[in-house]
């Protein structure tokens, strides 16, 4: 799924994204590390992987840069 980086704290490695429908979702340092990134700037397009859904909350498990 694609999203746009909204916030990022380089000290903790956590932040948030905006889904294409405008819904904000937070991610933790574990999801940031899983993508192998070193830095993320607000406004960058990213690709996120999610787990959960249907009956439970969704959680971001991986954040990578979107490439075309």
N, CA, C and O atoms as a GROMACS GRO file, in nm:
protein
  272
    1UNK      N    1   0.085  -0.116   0.000
    1UNK     CA    2   0.000   0.000   0.000
    1UNK      C    3   0.090   0.123   0.000
    1UNK      O    4   0.198   0.122   0.059
    2UNK      N    5   0.046   0.228  -0.065
    2UNK     CA    6   0.123   0.352  -0.071
    2UNK      C    7   0.067   0.454   0.030
    2UNK      O    8  -0.050   0.451   0.066
    3UNK      N    9   0.155   0.542   0.073
    3UNK     CA   10   0.118   0.649   0.166
    3UNK      C   11   0.217   0.763   0.150
    3UNK      O   12   0.311   0.754   0.071
    4UNK      N   13   0.197   0.869   0.226
    4UNK     CA   14   0.287   0.984   0.227
    4UNK      C   15   0.340   1.003   0.368
    4UNK      O   16   0.263   1.006   0.464
    5UNK      N   17   0.472   1.016   0.380
    5UNK     CA   18   0.531   1.040   0.512
    5UNK      C   19   0.476   1.171   0.567
    5UNK      O   20   0.471   1.272   0.497
    6UNK      N   21   0.436   1.169   0.692
    6UNK     CA   22   0.378   1.287   0.755
    6UNK      C   23   0.470   1.341   0.864
    6UNK      O   24   0.503   1.460   0.864
    7UNK      N   25   0.511   1.256   0.956
    7UNK     CA   26   0.606   1.297   1.060
    7UNK      C   27   0.714   1.190   1.071
    7UNK      O   28   0.692   1.074   1.035
    8UNK      N   29   0.830   1.230   1.121
    8UNK     CA   30   0.936   1.134   1.148
    8UNK      C   31   1.029   1.191   1.253
    8UNK      O   32   1.072   1.306   1.243
    9UNK      N   33   1.060   1.111   1.354
    9UNK     CA   34   1.153   1.148   1.460
    9UNK      C   35   1.278   1.063   1.443
    9UNK      O   36   1.277   0.944   1.472
   10UNK      N   37   1.386   1.124   1.396
   10UNK     CA   38   1.510   1.051   1.370
   10UNK      C   39   1.569   0.992   1.497
   10UNK      O   40   1.640   0.892   1.492
   11UNK      N   41   1.541   1.053   1.610
   11UNK     CA   42   1.594   1.004   1.738
   11UNK      C   43   1.532   0.872   1.779
   11UNK      O   44   1.601   0.786   1.835
   12UNK      N   45   1.405   0.854   1.753
   12UNK     CA   46   1.337   0.731   1.794
   12UNK      C   47   1.313   0.636   1.677
   12UNK      O   48   1.292   0.516   1.698
   13UNK      N   49   1.316   0.687   1.555
   13UNK     CA   50   1.288   0.605   1.437
   13UNK      C   51   1.140   0.580   1.416
   13UNK      O   52   1.102   0.495   1.335
   14UNK      N   53   1.056   0.653   1.486
   14UNK     CA   54   0.911   0.637   1.470
   14UNK      C   55   0.852   0.758   1.400
   14UNK      O   56   0.917   0.862   1.389
   15UNK      N   57   0.729   0.744   1.354
   15UNK     CA   58   0.665   0.855   1.285
   15UNK      C   59   0.525   0.820   1.243
   15UNK      O   60   0.462   0.730   1.300
   16UNK      N   61   0.476   0.890   1.142
   16UNK     CA   62   0.342   0.863   1.094
   16UNK      C   63   0.335   0.888   0.944
   16UNK      O   64   0.418   0.959   0.886
   17UNK      N   65   0.235   0.829   0.883
   17UNK     CA   66   0.208   0.847   0.741
   17UNK      C   67   0.062   0.885   0.724
   17UNK      O   68  -0.020   0.865   0.814
   18UNK      N   69   0.032   0.939   0.607
   18UNK     CA   70  -0.107   0.963   0.569
   18UNK      C   71  -0.139   0.869   0.455
   18UNK      O   72  -0.071   0.870   0.352
   19UNK      N   73  -0.242   0.788   0.472
   19UNK     CA   74  -0.288   0.702   0.364
   19UNK      C   75  -0.347   0.790   0.255
   19UNK      O   76  -0.375   0.908   0.279
   20UNK      N   77  -0.366   0.736   0.138
   20UNK     CA   78  -0.417   0.816   0.026
   20UNK      C   79  -0.557   0.871   0.051
   20UNK      O   80  -0.597   0.967  -0.014
   21UNK      N   81  -0.632   0.812   0.144
   21UNK     CA   82  -0.764   0.864   0.178
   21UNK      C   83  -0.758   0.968   0.290
   21UNK      O   84  -0.862   1.015   0.337
   22UNK      N   85  -0.635   1.003   0.334
   22UNK     CA   86  -0.616   1.103   0.438
   22UNK      C   87  -0.608   1.048   0.579
   22UNK      O   88  -0.588   1.125   0.673
   23UNK      N   89  -0.624   0.919   0.596
   23UNK     CA   90  -0.619   0.857   0.728
   23UNK      C   91  -0.476   0.854   0.779
   23UNK      O   92  -0.388   0.802   0.711
   24UNK      N   93  -0.450   0.907   0.899
   24UNK     CA   94  -0.316   0.899   0.956
   24UNK      C   95  -0.293   0.762   1.022
   24UNK      O   96  -0.384   0.705   1.081
   25UNK      N   97  -0.171   0.712   1.010
   25UNK     CA   98  -0.131   0.589   1.077
   25UNK      C   99   0.009   0.608   1.131
   25UNK      O  100   0.096   0.661   1.062
   26UNK      N  101   0.032   0.564   1.253
   26UNK     CA  102   0.165   0.574   1.313
   26UNK      C  103   0.243   0.446   1.289
   26UNK      O  104   0.186   0.338   1.271
   27UNK      N  105   0.375   0.459   1.289
   27UNK     CA  106   0.462   0.341   1.280
   27UNK      C  107   0.572   0.355   1.385
   27UNK      O  108   0.612   0.466   1.422
   28UNK      N  109   0.620   0.241   1.431
   28UNK     CA  110   0.726   0.239   1.530
   28UNK      C  111   0.862   0.218   1.468
   28UNK      O  112   0.874   0.197   1.347
   29UNK      N  113   0.963   0.223   1.550
   29UNK     CA  114   1.101   0.207   1.504
   29UNK      C  115   1.122   0.072   1.438
   29UNK      O  116   1.202   0.061   1.345
   30UNK      N  117   1.053  -0.032   1.486
   30UNK     CA  118   1.070  -0.165   1.427
   30UNK      C  119   1.028  -0.167   1.280
   30UNK      O  120   1.093  -0.231   1.198
   31UNK      N  121   0.919  -0.098   1.247
   31UNK     CA  122   0.873  -0.090   1.108
   31UNK      C  123   0.970  -0.009   1.022
   31UNK      O  124   0.993  -0.041   0.906
   32UNK      N  125   1.026   0.097   1.080
   32UNK     CA  126   1.123   0.179   1.007
   32UNK      C  127   1.250   0.099   0.979
   32UNK      O  128   1.301   0.100   0.867
   33UNK      N  129   1.301   0.029   1.080
   33UNK     CA  130   1.422  -0.052   1.063
   33UNK      C  131   1.400  -0.164   0.961
   33UNK      O  132   1.491  -0.198   0.885
   34UNK      N  133   1.280  -0.222   0.958
   34UNK     CA  134   1.250  -0.332   0.866
   34UNK      C  135   1.265  -0.289   0.720
   34UNK      O  136   1.295  -0.372   0.634
   35UNK      N  137   1.245  -0.161   0.692
   35UNK     CA  138   1.256  -0.112   0.555
   35UNK      C  139   1.398  -0.076   0.513
   35UNK      O  140   1.422  -0.050   0.396
   36UNK      N  141   1.491  -0.074   0.607
   36UNK     CA  142   1.630  -0.045   0.574
   36UNK      C  143   1.659   0.102   0.544
   36UNK      O  144   1.764   0.134   0.488
   37UNK      N  145   1.568   0.191   0.581
   37UNK     CA  146   1.590   0.334   0.555
   37UNK      C  147   1.678   0.395   0.663
   37UNK      O  148   1.689   0.342   0.774
   38UNK      N  149   1.741   0.508   0.629
   38UNK     CA  150   1.822   0.581   0.728
   38UNK      C  151   1.756   0.712   0.767
   38UNK      O  152   1.784   0.765   0.874
   39UNK      N  153   1.670   0.766   0.681
   39UNK     CA  154   1.605   0.894   0.707
   39UNK      C  155   1.476   0.899   0.627
   39UNK      O  156   1.462   0.835   0.523
   40UNK      N  157   1.382   0.976   0.678
   40UNK     CA  158   1.255   0.994   0.609
   40UNK      C  159   1.212   1.138   0.625
   40UNK      O  160   1.214   1.193   0.736
   41UNK      N  161   1.173   1.201   0.515
   41UNK     CA  162   1.129   1.341   0.520
   41UNK      C  163   0.979   1.349   0.496
   41UNK      O  164   0.925   1.277   0.412
   42UNK      N  165   0.911   1.437   0.569
   42UNK     CA  166   0.768   1.457   0.544
   42UNK      C  167   0.744   1.491   0.397
   42UNK      O  168   0.818   1.570   0.338
   43UNK      N  169   0.642   1.431   0.339
   43UNK     CA  170   0.608   1.453   0.199
   43UNK      C  171   0.658   1.345   0.106
   43UNK      O  172   0.612   1.335  -0.008
   44UNK      N  173   0.753   1.263   0.151
   44UNK     CA  174   0.803   1.155   0.065
   44UNK      C  175   0.696   1.048   0.049
   44UNK      O  176   0.624   1.016   0.144
   45UNK      N  177   0.688   0.993  -0.071
   45UNK     CA  178   0.597   0.881  -0.095
   45UNK      C  179   0.663   0.754  -0.044
   45UNK      O  180   0.781   0.730  -0.072
   46UNK      N  181   0.589   0.676   0.030
   46UNK     CA  182   0.641   0.552   0.086
   46UNK      C  183   0.548   0.437   0.054
   46UNK      O  184   0.431   0.455   0.019
   47UNK      N  185   0.602   0.320   0.067
   47UNK     CA  186   0.525   0.196   0.054
   47UNK      C  187   0.523   0.135   0.194
   47UNK      O  188   0.627   0.124   0.258
   48UNK      N  189   0.406   0.096   0.240
   48UNK     CA  190   0.394   0.037   0.373
   48UNK      C  191   0.336  -0.103   0.363
   48UNK      O  192   0.256  -0.133   0.274
   49UNK      N  193   0.377  -0.188   0.455
   49UNK     CA  194   0.319  -0.320   0.469
   49UNK      C  195   0.243  -0.321   0.601
   49UNK      O  196   0.290  -0.269   0.702
   50UNK      N  197   0.124  -0.381   0.597
   50UNK     CA  198   0.037  -0.383   0.714
   50UNK      C  199   0.010  -0.525   0.759
   50UNK      O  200   0.018  -0.620   0.681
   51UNK      N  201  -0.022  -0.538   0.889
   51UNK     CA  202  -0.074  -0.664   0.938
   51UNK      C  203  -0.198  -0.632   1.021
   51UNK      O  204  -0.213  -0.520   1.070
   52UNK      N  205  -0.283  -0.729   1.037
   52UNK     CA  206  -0.408  -0.706   1.109
   52UNK      C  207  -0.516  -0.665   1.011
   52UNK      O  208  -0.499  -0.679   0.890
   53UNK      N  209  -0.623  -0.616   1.063
   53UNK     CA  210  -0.730  -0.572   0.976
   53UNK      C  211  -0.865  -0.620   1.024
   53UNK      O  212  -0.903  -0.594   1.138
   54UNK      N  213  -0.937  -0.690   0.938
   54UNK     CA  214  -1.075  -0.732   0.957
   54UNK      C  215  -1.132  -0.709   1.097
   54UNK      O  216  -1.213  -0.618   1.116
   55UNK      N  217  -1.091  -0.788   1.195
   55UNK     CA  218  -1.149  -0.777   1.329
   55UNK      C  219  -1.061  -0.699   1.426
   55UNK      O  220  -1.109  -0.654   1.530
   56UNK      N  221  -0.935  -0.683   1.394
   56UNK     CA  222  -0.843  -0.616   1.486
   56UNK      C  223  -0.782  -0.492   1.425
   56UNK      O  224  -0.807  -0.460   1.309
   57UNK      N  225  -0.703  -0.422   1.503
   57UNK     CA  226  -0.639  -0.301   1.451
   57UNK      C  227  -0.530  -0.333   1.350
   57UNK      O  228  -0.464  -0.437   1.358
   58UNK      N  229  -0.512  -0.244   1.255
   58UNK     CA  230  -0.404  -0.259   1.157
   58UNK      C  231  -0.278  -0.197   1.215
   58UNK      O  232  -0.284  -0.100   1.291
   59UNK      N  233  -0.163  -0.254   1.177
   59UNK     CA  234  -0.034  -0.206   1.225
   59UNK      C  235   0.064  -0.208   1.109
   59UNK      O  236   0.068  -0.303   1.031
   60UNK      N  237   0.143  -0.100   1.098
   60UNK     CA  238   0.246  -0.092   0.994
   60UNK      C  239   0.365  -0.176   1.039
   60UNK      O  240   0.415  -0.159   1.150
   61UNK      N  241   0.409  -0.266   0.952
   61UNK     CA  242   0.522  -0.354   0.984
   61UNK      C  243   0.648  -0.320   0.908
   61UNK      O  244   0.757  -0.364   0.945
   62UNK      N  245   0.636  -0.242   0.799
   62UNK     CA  246   0.752  -0.208   0.718
   62UNK      C  247   0.725  -0.080   0.641
   62UNK      O  248   0.617  -0.061   0.586
   63UNK      N  249   0.825   0.009   0.637
   63UNK     CA  250   0.817   0.134   0.562
   63UNK      C  251   0.936   0.140   0.467
   63UNK      O  252   1.051   0.132   0.512
   64UNK      N  253   0.911   0.155   0.338
   64UNK     CA  254   1.017   0.170   0.238
   64UNK      C  255   0.980   0.287   0.147
   64UNK      O  256   0.866   0.331   0.145
   65UNK      N  257   1.078   0.336   0.073
   65UNK     CA  258   1.050   0.443  -0.022
   65UNK      C  259   0.978   0.387  -0.143
   65UNK      O  260   1.007   0.276  -0.189
   66UNK      N  261   0.884   0.463  -0.194
   66UNK     CA  262   0.812   0.426  -0.316
   66UNK      C  263   0.898   0.462  -0.434
   66UNK      O  264   0.939   0.578  -0.449
   67UNK      N  265   0.925   0.366  -0.519
   67UNK     CA  266   1.000   0.394  -0.642
   67UNK      C  267   0.910   0.366  -0.761
   67UNK      O  268   0.822   0.279  -0.755
   68UNK      N  269   0.933   0.438  -0.867
   68UNK     CA  270   0.847   0.424  -0.984
   68UNK      C  271   0.912   0.342  -1.090
   68UNK      O  272   0.853   0.320  -1.196
   0.00000   0.00000   0.00000
